[in-house]
């Protein structure tokens, strides 16, 4: 899963990033509000950790803007502004949680786990299931009934996005940003290749799910139509 840390305290970034990566997250960093807004608009992350006092666009203005644009990525404020009015304002503007600095890393992880317990199907981040498929994310092991196969890390990451968003049309731009990163220079054909690889996996496992092309938009993981 991918986290975006928007924080101008470089020492905190150097401390926090490796700790989060040891917990299994991929972490992108940016240090001002404008850059943070660009990253969030790419919809490449599962959670944003946001400082309130940023150069340029401050964290509160950034949060208001992304909620105005109906971008629903969860946001946790990490801030030294811990007054009651500050906390109320942050939560009322759309933050999902509010943590005062300095904080213990264990508390931050507990808050993150709480965020990911909210949507259905994300209670256990190590296992994702839909229909007859189960993906063990740590091992990139895909199972269907009594059959299983190993996926490459990129195949596992791509399929994990579909399993978290079944029956939803996922735009190509979103898939590219989430798997390869919002700044990656990657050809469109790379995505098509990995979709082809995953379709072969589903076929070999005889899954009842399929990855359908939505022409001109992207792809969707859905139950096969028996008439197809």
Buried (B, 14 or more C-beta within 10 A) or exposed (E): BBBBBBBBBEEBBEEBBEEBEEBEBBBBBBBBBEBBBEBBBBBBBBBBBBBBEBEBBBBBBBBBBBBEEEBEBBBBBBBEBEEEEBBEBBEEBBBBBBBBBEEEEEEBBEBBEEBBEEEEEBEEBEBBEBBBBBBBBEEBBBBBEEEEBEBEEBBBBBBBBBBBBBEEBBBBBBBBBBBBBBEEEEEEEBBEEBBEBBBEBBEEBEBBBBBBEEEEEBBBBBBEEEEE
